[in-house]
Amino acid sequence: MRIQAGGIDVHCEIDGPDSGRPLLCLHSLATDMTVWDAQVPAFTATGFRVVRVDLRGHGGTTATPPPYTLDLLVADAVAVLDALDIGRCSVLGLSLGGMIAMGLALDHPERVDKLVVADARADAPPPYVALWDGIIERAHAEGMAAVVDASIQRWFTPAFVEQRPPALERLRAAATRTTIEGLEGCGRALQQLAYLPRLHAITAPTLFVTGEHDGPAPPEVMQEMAAAVPTAGELVVIPHAGHLSAVEQPEAFTAAVTAFL
């Protein structure tokens, strides 16, 4: 369906019973809601009403001129919940979606029941800021296809890329459809990441998950984040997975998240 939220046209999809517990799923940068395709059946089978959205400038959701801020992307998520008349929900976010989920838990704690932060980070050290400068420059010079081909190498392990499973090809197609405005807007938002000193203020029960071979959000970085959140349990590390662990190892990822939720 399409809804008006935050002054833009938002593409979203809802699965599961109307009476189910709401679960908001937020995808990674330069992908779309389909990153959660493998998880939806398990989530709905356990009684969740799964709400997936395409983020601003991604998938079927309106792109606005960059730059964006994390405050804007968090406000978009709140606007979606308001438009769907959802007062409180569990929130699952992957990479950029995980950063938005942390912002939601920090700035709107009354809206978050449980929180799952997957393959994300809470700060933006200089090399991370420089990475996004390079990605944005390349997108403008060579187009999204070139950016996606380079990103695939950061998102997944070499073995997964070599196998070229259908899930990888579907994600590649979705990523290539991302607008340059959405990529640049969200990339600029990530350059401003500064949640790390605030993580102690998260009150929702929280699960942190990352891939064993995640480069952008390695286990040691996410371990520091988990240790900073009083309501977090042990960090779950998904074996044989890179940055998009929900796509590369869906069974292990789904099992960990479902058990927590």
Buried (B, 14 or more C-beta within 10 A) or exposed (E): EEBEBBEBEBBBBBBBEEEBBBBBBBBBBBBBBBBBBBBBEBBBEBEBBBBBBBBBBBBBBBBBEBBBBBEBBBBBBBBBBBBBEBEBBBBBBBBBBBBBBBBBBBBBBEBBBBBBBBBBBBBBEEEBBEBBEEBBEBBEEEEBEEBBEBBBEBBBBEEBBEEEEEBBEBBBEBBBBBBBBBBBBBBBBBBEBEBBEBBEBBBBBBBBBBBBBBEBBBBEBBBBBBBBBEBBEEBBBBEBBBBBBBBBBBEBBBBBBBEBB
